[in-house]
Amino acid sequence: MRTIDSNNHRGRDGELPFYMLGGLATTSVMACLAVLLLPACQPRPEHGYVNSSLLTKINAEPTVRVRIAKGVTRVRLDGPPRLSIEPRRGDHPLAARDVELNLVTPVIIDRRKGAFRVHSADGQWIIWRLPGMAIVSQSAEPIRVNGAAYPGRMVLTPVSDSDGKPANRIDVVNHVPMEQYLPGVLDKELYANWSLETFKAQAIAARSYAIDQCARNRSRHFDLSSTTASQVYGGAVAHARARSAVSRTRGFVLTFRGQVLAAFYSSCCGGIGQDAAIAFPNGPDIPPLEARHHGTTCAISPHFQWGPITRSLALLTRRFAAWGKANSHPIAGIRSIAAITVTGRNRVGRPSVYTVTGVLGQPFEINAEQLRFACNYEELGLEQLPQLSRLKSGFFEAVIEGDKVVFTGHGFGHGVGMCQWGAHALAKRGQSAGRILRFYYPGTVIERAYP
């Protein structure tokens, strides 16, 4: 089988550049020649990228790079009848002499021995040595990636396993204009029957958070993930309220002292918020993201109080040790748990630091959010946790009873910034999106970053 080699833009004989296309037995010679004779790839215009969170540096709708699949071995692309594949290096098309392929869907792509393998529905089978590739729809129809539809284009970037072997896994990153991205966030982050004002508040917070992340992450190949690690994103949606909220707030962001705010939010604070500087490594220590006591504002949430959740002491010890090893934390050395106690609280009383004490008396100090992740840690060899057994927040008490640990707690998520259930409650009381945002991010200003 022959290959398309674009590592150095030269063929194996050093000639400039002749891309060779291999096909299955059913592919005609004329079909091969037709693809070879396609016009060279020209850079396609894209929206601007965010290089700074200063409001004065943003004047156009940015493109957001969202990783929708991490380290997969195979991708199935369909939706439009035909897709274009462009050679890429990072965020940029390769030189104009490179070939752009137009393929019939569905298209299956995997990666082996440092090359992409592309198989289209019309029988074409291509091996292409590239640093990356972009997938572009030939119509207005969104691209479906492994069954889910997404607006914009897809960029496939090879990634290596931790063992340093050749990059045979693929990150799939959706490059999408901000205003097309946000409805897919709101659709996943909020309940469909919540009010328009809640959706508008969420749209402004999510846009602000995304712009901050874009500015921070320019050095890597994606800005955000599509999971709770950033903000949940489901791709193309028809949800009318989500689309309306985004349209009505187009370009509006939260700012503090001239910069777009990293507007963190979580499902339910449990009545007491957390400081960004405590919850996150290098989290911003600024007044709008300081913890506040919100009382029973979010008491309508089913997560306001939770538990009891009972866990095996032996299995919890294994999770702590595994999490500690993976994150270079001293708790990797724990052998058995004697106690889990709150040893630090923020200025409004929410736990900020816990001490896990081993049976030999050795103390392991750990941040509240880190402890939640350690309690819920999963990897190969560890028993998978049922959803109802996962701790919902780092705001809890733990009591050891024999060979079990019993947790009771408050809230769902890290508790920084806007509480979504609290926003819902305030909207039900007649509060506008602007008032909701000022309640949760005091000292901020709502300003338009782009038209």
VOPABA-767443 format. One line per field, with one value per residue (C-alpha): x, y, z; residue number from 1; residue in one letter. Coordinates in steps of 0.25 Angstrom, whole numbers. Layout:
VOPABA-767443
x: c(X	...)
y: c(Y	...)
z: c(Z	...)
n: c(NUM	...)
res: c(A	...)
end
This chain:
VOPABA-767443
x: c(0	5	5	3	16	15	26	36	28	36	34	43	52	53	44	35	24	16	5	2	-12	-14	-28	-35	-37	-50	-45	-43	-30	-38	-44	-30	-25	-37	-33	-19	-23	-31	-26	-16	-20	-22	-23	-38	-42	-45	-50	-39	-32	-32	-18	-21	-33	-31	-45	-38	-30	-43	-51	-56	-63	-53	-51	-52	-43	-51	-45	-57	-49	-37	-26	-35	-30	-42	-51	-64	-68	-81	-93	-90	-90	-75	-64	-51	-38	-27	-13	-10	1	-5	-15	-10	-12	1	7	-2	4	-2	-14	-28	-36	-51	-56	-70	-76	-75	-60	-52	-39	-29	-14	-3	12	12	2	-13	-21	-33	-44	-56	-69	-66	-54	-42	-32	-21	-9	-4	8	4	6	-9	-22	-34	-48	-57	-72	-75	-89	-96	-99	-91	-80	-84	-72	-75	-90	-91	-92	-83	-83	-70	-58	-50	-35	-29	-16	-7	-3	6	4	11	21	27	23	20	7	-3	-15	-23	-29	-41	-43	-55	-51	-64	-68	-71	-86	-88	-81	-89	-103	-96	-91	-104	-112	-103	-101	-115	-129	-137	-149	-141	-144	-138	-131	-124	-120	-115	-107	-101	-98	-90	-82	-79	-74	-65	-59	-57	-50	-41	-37	-34	-25	-18	-16	-11	2	-6	-15	-28	-34	-45	-50	-64	-65	-67	-52	-55	-70	-79	-81	-91	-89	-100	-113	-127	-131	-138	-136	-121	-120	-128	-120	-107	-113	-119	-105	-96	-82	-85	-75	-72	-60	-52	-42	-42	-40	-50	-53	-50	-65	-65	-78	-83	-96	-99	-91	-98	-100	-85	-76	-61	-50	-44	-30	-33	-41	-31	-16	-12	-26	-29	-29	-38	-51	-61	-56	-56	-65	-78	-89	-101	-110	-122	-122	-120	-127	-137	-126	-126	-111	-112	-110	-106	-102	-100	-91	-84	-70	-61	-49	-40	-44	-44	-29	-26	-32	-24	-11	-14	-18	-6	4	-3	-2	11	5	10	-3	2	9	-3	-6	-19	-28	-30	-37	-42	-43	-45	-33	-35	-47	-49	-53	-68	-67	-66	-55	-42	-32	-34	-24	-24	-18	-12	-12	2	-1	5	-3	-6	-11	-19	-27	-43	-44	-32	-38	-52	-44	-36	-49	-55	-42	-43	-32	-29	-29	-39	-53	-62	-71	-86	-90	-98	-85	-77	-75	-82	-73	-61	-71	-73	-71	-66	-68	-61	-70	-62	-57	-66	-65	-78	-79	-90	-88	-94	-94	-89	-76	-65	-74	-67	-74	-88	-97	-106	-117	-116	-117	-129	-135	-132	-138	-151	-152	-152	-137	-131	-118	-110	-115	-112	-98	-95	-100	-90	-78	-79	-70	-71	-76	-84	-78	-78	-65	-69	-81)
y: c(0	14	26	41	46	61	61	68	72	63	49	37	41	55	61	72	68	56	51	36	31	16	10	-3	-13	-7	7	11	17	29	31	32	42	50	52	55	66	74	88	90	93	108	114	116	128	125	134	141	134	140	144	152	153	169	174	184	173	166	172	160	147	137	122	113	100	89	75	66	53	50	40	31	21	22	33	32	44	46	56	63	54	59	64	71	67	78	76	83	87	92	103	105	99	94	100	103	91	81	73	75	62	62	49	42	39	32	34	25	30	24	25	14	15	31	32	35	24	29	20	26	20	20	10	19	15	25	25	40	44	57	65	67	69	77	72	82	80	82	87	94	81	79	68	56	50	36	39	53	66	78	91	97	88	77	77	63	64	52	49	40	30	33	22	30	21	27	36	26	32	44	56	61	77	84	98	106	120	125	128	114	107	113	107	93	97	103	91	82	91	95	88	91	96	107	121	130	139	127	123	137	138	125	129	142	133	122	132	139	126	121	134	133	119	122	133	124	112	117	108	95	90	92	102	94	80	76	71	76	78	91	93	82	83	75	81	85	86	91	95	108	115	112	118	130	133	133	141	152	153	152	157	161	157	159	168	172	183	182	168	157	149	134	132	119	113	100	92	95	102	96	109	113	117	114	123	121	122	110	101	102	102	116	120	135	142	154	159	154	140	140	131	136	131	129	123	115	122	108	100	95	87	72	73	84	73	59	46	37	31	18	14	2	7	-3	1	16	14	8	20	30	23	22	36	41	33	39	53	52	54	48	41	31	25	22	8	9	21	24	38	48	62	76	84	97	105	118	131	127	113	104	93	96	86	72	63	48	41	27	16	19	33	39	51	55	69	70	81	79	78	69	60	59	55	45	39	37	33	22	15	1	-9	-1	-4	5	14	14	29	29	25	37	49	61	72	75	80	68	61	47	37	24	12	-1	-4	6	21	29	43	53	67	79	84	78	83	92	104	115	127	125	114	109	104	118	125	117	121	135	135	129	141	150	154	158	151	164	164	149	151	163	155	143	152	165	176	172	179	173	179	175	169	168	172)
z: c(0	-3	5	6	12	17	28	20	8	-1	-7	-3	-15	-11	-22	-18	-14	-20	-11	-14	-12	-9	-11	-9	-21	-24	-25	-40	-45	-50	-36	-30	-41	-38	-24	-27	-37	-26	-24	-14	1	3	17	21	28	43	54	63	74	88	93	105	114	114	109	100	93	89	77	69	72	76	72	83	83	90	92	90	90	97	93	84	75	64	60	51	44	36	35	22	10	7	16	13	20	21	25	38	48	61	58	44	30	24	11	-1	-9	1	-4	1	0	-2	3	4	18	27	28	38	43	52	54	53	53	52	41	40	33	26	20	13	9	-6	-3	-3	7	10	19	22	30	36	48	49	40	40	36	29	25	10	14	25	32	45	46	54	62	67	66	72	64	65	58	53	48	55	57	59	67	70	84	91	102	115	112	101	89	76	75	72	79	75	81	74	76	71	66	67	68	82	79	73	84	96	93	94	108	113	108	117	129	132	133	121	128	136	133	122	132	138	124	121	134	130	116	121	131	122	111	121	126	112	108	120	117	103	107	117	108	95	96	95	84	92	101	108	109	107	121	135	135	128	125	119	104	96	82	72	79	76	90	88	101	101	87	91	103	95	84	94	102	89	93	107	118	132	135	147	146	131	130	126	138	140	144	151	154	160	162	176	187	199	205	207	195	193	189	175	181	191	181	169	168	165	166	165	178	175	182	171	174	189	197	202	211	203	214	208	194	187	197	186	181	183	186	197	207	203	209	217	207	212	206	209	218	210	197	200	205	192	184	193	190	175	174	182	173	160	166	173	187	200	203	193	205	213	217	225	230	244	243	233	240	235	239	231	227	219	225	224	229	218	219	212	217	223	230	227	238	236	246	250	253	241	236	221	219	206	200	200	185	184	195	187	175	183	189	175	168	157	149	144	156	164	166	158	167	165	163	176	183	178	187	181	188	197	207	216	229	230	241	242	247	248	234	227	225	225	218	219	212	205	191	177	171	176	181	174	167	163	169	157	167	174	161	158	171	169	155	161	171	159	159	145	139	143	157	158	153	162	174	171	165	173	168	153	141	130	117	102	97	83	74)
n: c(1	2	3	4	5	6	7	8	9	10	11	12	13	14	15	16	17	18	19	20	21	22	23	24	25	26	27	28	29	30	31	32	33	34	35	36	37	38	39	40	41	42	43	44	45	46	47	48	49	50	51	52	53	54	55	56	57	58	59	60	61	62	63	64	65	66	67	68	69	70	71	72	73	74	75	76	77	78	79	80	81	82	83	84	85	86	87	88	89	90	91	92	93	94	95	96	97	98	99	100	101	102	103	104	105	106	107	108	109	110	111	112	113	114	115	116	117	118	119	120	121	122	123	124	125	126	127	128	129	130	131	132	133	134	135	136	137	138	139	140	141	142	143	144	145	146	147	148	149	150	151	152	153	154	155	156	157	158	159	160	161	162	163	164	165	166	167	168	169	170	171	172	173	174	175	176	177	178	179	180	181	182	183	184	185	186	187	188	189	190	191	192	193	194	195	196	197	198	199	200	201	202	203	204	205	206	207	208	209	210	211	212	213	214	215	216	217	218	219	220	221	222	223	224	225	226	227	228	229	230	231	232	233	234	235	236	237	238	239	240	241	242	243	244	245	246	247	248	249	250	251	252	253	254	255	256	257	258	259	260	261	262	263	264	265	266	267	268	269	270	271	272	273	274	275	276	277	278	279	280	281	282	283	284	285	286	287	288	289	290	291	292	293	294	295	296	297	298	299	300	301	302	303	304	305	306	307	308	309	310	311	312	313	314	315	316	317	318	319	320	321	322	323	324	325	326	327	328	329	330	331	332	333	334	335	336	337	338	339	340	341	342	343	344	345	346	347	348	349	350	351	352	353	354	355	356	357	358	359	360	361	362	363	364	365	366	367	368	369	370	371	372	373	374	375	376	377	378	379	380	381	382	383	384	385	386	387	388	389	390	391	392	393	394	395	396	397	398	399	400	401	402	403	404	405	406	407	408	409	410	411	412	413	414	415	416	417	418	419	420	421	422	423	424	425	426	427	428	429	430	431	432	433	434	435	436	437	438	439	440	441	442	443	444	445	446	447	448	449	450	451)
res: c(M	R	T	I	D	S	N	N	H	R	G	R	D	G	E	L	P	F	Y	M	L	G	G	L	A	T	T	S	V	M	A	C	L	A	V	L	L	L	P	A	C	Q	P	R	P	E	H	G	Y	V	N	S	S	L	L	T	K	I	N	A	E	P	T	V	R	V	R	I	A	K	G	V	T	R	V	R	L	D	G	P	P	R	L	S	I	E	P	R	R	G	D	H	P	L	A	A	R	D	V	E	L	N	L	V	T	P	V	I	I	D	R	R	K	G	A	F	R	V	H	S	A	D	G	Q	W	I	I	W	R	L	P	G	M	A	I	V	S	Q	S	A	E	P	I	R	V	N	G	A	A	Y	P	G	R	M	V	L	T	P	V	S	D	S	D	G	K	P	A	N	R	I	D	V	V	N	H	V	P	M	E	Q	Y	L	P	G	V	L	D	K	E	L	Y	A	N	W	S	L	E	T	F	K	A	Q	A	I	A	A	R	S	Y	A	I	D	Q	C	A	R	N	R	S	R	H	F	D	L	S	S	T	T	A	S	Q	V	Y	G	G	A	V	A	H	A	R	A	R	S	A	V	S	R	T	R	G	F	V	L	T	F	R	G	Q	V	L	A	A	F	Y	S	S	C	C	G	G	I	G	Q	D	A	A	I	A	F	P	N	G	P	D	I	P	P	L	E	A	R	H	H	G	T	T	C	A	I	S	P	H	F	Q	W	G	P	I	T	R	S	L	A	L	L	T	R	R	F	A	A	W	G	K	A	N	S	H	P	I	A	G	I	R	S	I	A	A	I	T	V	T	G	R	N	R	V	G	R	P	S	V	Y	T	V	T	G	V	L	G	Q	P	F	E	I	N	A	E	Q	L	R	F	A	C	N	Y	E	E	L	G	L	E	Q	L	P	Q	L	S	R	L	K	S	G	F	F	E	A	V	I	E	G	D	K	V	V	F	T	G	H	G	F	G	H	G	V	G	M	C	Q	W	G	A	H	A	L	A	K	R	G	Q	S	A	G	R	I	L	R	F	Y	Y	P	G	T	V	I	E	R	A	Y	P)
end
